[in-house]
Amino acid sequence: MILSRKYERARDVFFGLQGSFGKELGPYLEPVNLATIACLAFTYFIVGKVAQRPTAPNHSVTAIWLPAGIAVAAFLLRGKRVWPGVFAGAFLLSVKITGSISISLGLALGNMLEALFAVYLVNKYANGINAFFKARDVLRFILFAAMLAPALCATVGASLLCLGGFARSANFPSIWFVWWVGDMLGVLFLTPFLVLLLGHKHRFFGLAEPLEITALIAGLSVMCVLNFGQRPLPWLPGNGLLFLCAPFLVWSALRFCPLEAAGATLVMGGFTVWGSVHGLGPFGNATGLPLFVGGFMAVGTAMTMTIAAANAEQKSATKDVLGMYCVLKDVKESEIRVLQDTVEALRVELAKNRSLRASPSSQEGTP
């Protein structure tokens, strides 16, 4: 009897655990989520392999780490259920680079925790997926996702490389700094653009807007080539014409939505990093990369996205005010119509009363 009761309790506990695990694993095993995980892992690996370039005392650290931006954008768009894709992509890429399974597991865990930590802070303090439509949320996103979370990953990654013998302990500060700047630029470049492109609806109003966007990107590209490419004219200053990029960034922030502003910063960032790693432009030296590249792009991106968010916030407030005005106007007009109908009905009633009062007196006066 006692054994049967213990058996029943154990069976109930087993089925309870099975049901709870089934509920927890259900969202992960959905076909759409499995496809998303596979695509995320493949994209993470391919983009990381393409972006890999030795620019520091260790070959595992790059000047810009685009997969960091992909991971943060994936968690913002799809939630934490896609973490196996980030972990698998980071692990395979780390194994390809370092050749060590244990170190690769630690690096993959650090990259995954970086994205999870960044998304947790952004969802809690920066309005989550809508972080790019208010100026204060943009600044919080830059602080939490682009500065604080990459610092955590850089600390874990640089420590593992030094402990694993892939780098000397004396190079820890330089490795940490390059790692931190690389992840920061990856988040600043890709995350806003991917989230705004895939997580929000965007539509063009007529044919003029796409043409204006094309002119904006073309002009910005020309300025970037003049600054971060081969100098076509010998009389151009050696430090470039960086100030000429600012009007195009302000143009994208004030004239269009945050998506176009993020696209403009992505274009400028691509030219900046490409020219700098090839020794071109004002930052094409060992000191300028990644120190001044990171500072230049961080300031440019923060300025552009903050202005775009403030402009979007102002447009939204203006739209709300106009909507309230139209509603109040309709209410007032309906109230005025009701008052007019009431006054007209009172006039008719008064006229009837006067006619009824006048009719008996007229009848008494007749012989």
C-alpha positions in Angstrom: 0.0 0.0 0.0 2.8 2.4 1.0 4.8 1.4 -2.1 1.8 2.0 -4.3 1.3 5.5 -2.9 5.0 6.3 -3.3 4.7 5.1 -6.9 1.7 7.2 -7.6 3.5 10.3 -6.1 6.6 9.6 -8.2 4.5 9.1 -11.3 2.6 12.4 -10.6 5.9 14.2 -10.1 7.3 12.7 -13.3 4.3 13.7 -15.4 4.3 17.1 -13.8 7.9 17.7 -14.7 7.3 16.3 -18.2 4.4 18.7 -18.6 6.3 21.7 -17.4 9.3 20.9 -19.6 6.9 20.4 -22.5 5.5 23.9 -22.0 9.0 25.4 -21.7 10.4 23.6 -24.7 7.2 24.0 -26.8 8.1 27.5 -28.2 11.7 26.4 -28.9 10.5 23.4 -31.0 8.1 25.3 -33.2 9.1 25.0 -36.9 9.3 28.7 -37.3 11.6 29.1 -34.3 13.8 26.2 -35.4 14.1 27.8 -38.9 14.9 31.1 -37.3 17.6 29.5 -35.1 19.2 27.8 -38.1 19.2 31.0 -40.2 20.5 33.0 -37.2 23.4 30.6 -36.6 24.3 30.5 -40.3 24.1 34.3 -40.6 26.2 34.8 -37.5 28.9 32.5 -38.7 29.1 33.9 -42.3 29.0 37.5 -41.2 31.6 36.9 -38.5 33.9 35.1 -40.9 33.6 37.9 -43.5 34.2 40.6 -40.8 37.2 38.9 -39.3 40.3 40.9 -39.8 43.4 41.1 -37.5 43.7 44.6 -36.2 44.9 43.9 -32.6 47.6 41.9 -30.8 45.4 38.8 -31.2 43.8 37.4 -34.3 40.5 36.7 -32.5 39.7 40.4 -32.1 38.4 42.6 -34.9 37.9 46.3 -35.3 34.1 45.9 -35.9 32.1 42.8 -34.8 28.9 42.9 -36.8 27.5 39.6 -35.3 27.1 41.5 -32.0 24.5 43.7 -33.7 22.8 40.8 -35.3 22.5 39.0 -32.0 21.0 42.0 -30.2 18.6 42.6 -33.1 17.5 39.0 -33.1 16.7 39.0 -29.4 14.8 42.2 -29.7 12.8 40.9 -32.6 12.2 37.3 -31.7 12.9 37.1 -27.9 15.2 34.9 -25.9 13.9 31.7 -27.6 16.5 32.2 -30.4 19.5 32.0 -28.1 20.6 28.6 -29.5 21.2 30.3 -32.8 23.5 32.9 -31.3 25.3 30.3 -29.2 25.8 27.8 -32.1 27.0 30.5 -34.5 29.4 32.0 -32.0 30.7 28.5 -31.0 31.3 27.4 -34.6 33.0 30.7 -35.5 35.2 30.6 -32.3 36.2 27.0 -33.1 37.1 28.0 -36.6 39.3 30.9 -35.3 40.9 29.4 -32.1 40.7 25.7 -32.7 39.9 25.1 -29.0 36.5 23.7 -28.0 36.7 24.7 -24.3 37.7 28.3 -25.1 35.1 28.4 -27.9 32.4 27.4 -25.5 33.3 30.2 -23.1 33.4 32.7 -26.0 30.1 31.6 -27.3 28.6 31.9 -23.8 30.0 35.4 -23.4 28.6 36.5 -26.8 25.2 35.1 -25.9 25.1 36.7 -22.5 26.1 40.0 -24.0 23.1 40.0 -26.2 20.8 38.8 -23.5 22.1 41.4 -21.0 21.7 44.2 -23.6 18.2 43.2 -24.5 17.1 42.9 -20.9 18.3 46.4 -20.1 16.8 47.8 -23.3 13.4 46.2 -22.7 13.4 47.4 -19.1 14.7 50.9 -19.5 14.6 51.9 -23.2 11.2 50.8 -24.4 12.4 47.7 -26.1 11.8 47.4 -29.8 10.5 51.0 -29.8 13.7 52.4 -28.5 14.5 54.5 -31.6 11.4 56.8 -31.5 12.3 58.9 -28.4 15.5 60.7 -27.8 15.9 59.5 -24.2 15.4 55.9 -25.3 18.0 56.2 -27.9 20.5 57.5 -25.4 19.6 54.6 -23.0 20.0 52.1 -25.9 23.5 53.5 -26.6 24.5 53.3 -23.0 23.1 49.9 -22.2 23.3 47.9 -25.4 26.3 49.6 -27.1 28.5 50.4 -24.2 27.7 48.5 -21.0 26.9 45.0 -22.5 29.9 44.9 -24.8 32.2 45.7 -21.8 30.9 42.5 -20.2 31.6 40.4 -23.3 35.0 42.0 -23.8 36.0 41.2 -20.2 35.0 37.6 -20.6 36.5 37.2 -24.0 39.8 38.8 -23.3 40.2 36.9 -20.0 39.5 33.6 -21.8 42.1 34.4 -24.5 44.7 35.2 -21.9 44.0 32.2 -19.7 43.9 29.9 -22.7 47.3 31.0 -23.9 46.1 32.7 -27.1 47.3 36.1 -25.9 49.7 37.4 -23.3 48.5 38.9 -20.1 50.3 42.1 -20.9 48.1 42.6 -24.0 44.9 42.3 -22.0 44.1 46.0 -21.9 44.5 46.5 -25.7 42.6 43.3 -26.5 39.8 44.3 -24.2 39.6 47.8 -25.7 39.5 46.6 -29.3 37.0 43.9 -28.4 34.8 46.4 -26.7 34.9 48.9 -29.5 34.3 46.2 -32.1 31.1 45.0 -30.4 30.0 48.6 -29.7 30.3 49.5 -33.4 28.5 46.3 -34.4 25.6 47.1 -32.2 25.5 50.8 -33.3 25.7 49.9 -37.0 23.3 47.0 -37.4 20.9 46.7 -34.5 18.9 50.0 -35.1 18.7 49.3 -38.8 17.6 45.7 -38.5 15.1 46.4 -35.8 13.6 49.3 -37.6 13.6 47.5 -41.0 12.2 44.2 -39.8 10.2 45.2 -36.7 8.2 48.2 -37.9 6.1 49.0 -40.9 7.5 51.6 -43.2 5.9 53.0 -46.4 6.8 55.6 -48.9 4.5 58.5 -49.7 4.7 59.0 -53.5 7.7 58.8 -55.8 9.6 61.9 -54.5 10.6 60.2 -51.2 12.6 57.3 -52.8 14.3 59.7 -55.2 15.3 61.9 -52.3 16.6 59.0 -50.3 18.6 57.9 -53.4 20.1 61.4 -53.7 20.9 61.4 -49.9 22.7 58.1 -50.0 24.6 59.0 -53.2 25.8 62.3 -51.8 26.8 60.7 -48.5 28.7 58.0 -50.4 30.6 60.6 -52.4 31.6 62.4 -49.3 32.7 59.1 -47.7 34.8 58.2 -50.7 36.5 61.6 -50.5 37.2 61.1 -46.8 38.0 57.4 -46.6 39.2 56.5 -50.1 42.1 57.4 -52.3 42.3 61.2 -52.7 41.2 62.0 -56.2 42.6 65.5 -56.1 46.0 66.3 -54.6 44.9 69.6 -53.1 42.4 68.0 -50.8 43.5 68.2 -47.1 45.1 65.1 -45.7 42.8 65.0 -42.7 39.8 64.7 -45.1 36.5 66.6 -45.2 34.7 64.9 -42.3 32.5 68.0 -41.6 30.8 67.5 -45.0 29.3 64.3 -43.9 27.3 66.0 -41.1 24.8 67.8 -43.4 23.8 64.4 -44.9 23.3 62.8 -41.5 21.2 65.8 -40.3 19.3 65.6 -43.6 18.4 62.0 -43.0 17.5 62.6 -39.3 15.2 65.6 -40.0 13.7 64.8 -43.3 13.0 61.1 -42.9 12.2 58.4 -40.3 14.7 56.8 -37.9 15.0 53.9 -40.4 16.6 56.2 -43.0 18.8 57.8 -40.4 20.0 54.3 -39.3 20.7 53.5 -42.9 22.7 56.6 -43.4 24.9 55.8 -40.4 25.3 52.3 -41.6 26.6 53.6 -45.0 29.0 56.0 -43.4 30.2 53.4 -41.0 30.9 50.9 -43.7 33.0 53.4 -45.7 34.8 54.5 -42.5 35.8 51.0 -41.4 36.7 49.8 -44.9 38.9 52.8 -45.6 40.5 52.7 -42.1 41.4 49.0 -42.2 43.0 49.6 -45.6 45.1 52.5 -44.3 43.1 55.2 -46.0 41.5 58.3 -44.6 42.3 60.2 -41.4 42.0 57.1 -39.2 44.1 54.8 -41.4 46.8 54.1 -38.8 47.5 51.8 -35.9 46.4 54.5 -33.4 43.4 55.6 -35.2 42.0 52.2 -35.6 39.9 51.4 -33.5 40.2 54.3 -31.1 39.3 57.3 -33.3 37.1 55.2 -35.6 35.0 54.1 -32.6 34.8 57.6 -31.2 33.9 59.1 -34.6 31.2 56.6 -35.4 29.8 56.6 -31.8 29.4 60.3 -31.8 28.0 60.4 -35.4 25.5 57.6 -34.7 24.4 59.0 -31.4 23.9 62.4 -32.8 22.0 61.2 -35.9 19.7 58.7 -34.1 19.0 61.1 -31.3 17.9 63.9 -33.7 15.9 61.4 -35.7 14.2 60.1 -32.6 13.4 63.7 -31.4 12.0 64.5 -34.8 9.8 61.4 -34.8 8.7 62.2 -31.3 7.7 65.7 -32.3 5.9 64.4 -35.4 4.0 61.9 -33.2 3.1 64.6 -30.7 1.9 66.9 -33.5 -0.2 64.2 -35.0 -1.7 63.5 -31.6 -2.5 67.2 -31.1 -4.1 67.4 -34.5 -6.1 64.3 -33.8 -7.4 65.7 -30.5 -8.2 69.0 -32.3 -10.2 67.2 -34.9 -12.0 65.2 -32.3 -12.8 68.3 -30.2 -13.9 70.1 -33.3 -16.3 67.4 -34.3 -17.6 67.3 -30.7 -18.1 71.1 -30.7 -19.8 71.0 -34.1 -22.2 68.2 -33.0 -23.0 70.1 -29.8 -23.7 73.3 -31.8 -26.0 71.4 -34.1 -27.8 70.0 -31.1 -28.2 73.4 -29.7 -29.4 74.8 -33.0 -32.0 72.0 -33.3 -33.1 72.7 -29.7 -33.5 76.4 -30.3 -35.4 75.7 -33.5 -37.7 73.3 -31.7 -38.3 75.9 -29.0 -39.2 78.5 -31.6 -41.7 76.2 -33.2 -43.2 75.4 -29.8 -43.4 79.1 -28.9 -45.1 79.8 -32.2 -47.6 77.1 -31.6 -48.3 78.4 -28.1 -48.8 81.9 -29.4 -51.2 80.8 -32.1 -53.2 78.7 -29.6 -53.4 81.7 -27.2 -54.4 84.1 -30.0 -57.2 81.8 -31.5 -59.6 81.8 -28.5 -59.4 85.6 -28.1 -60.1 86.1 -31.8 -63.1 83.8 -31.6 -64.6 85.7 -28.6 -64.4 89.0 -30.4 -66.5 87.9 -33.4 -70.4 88.4 -33.3 
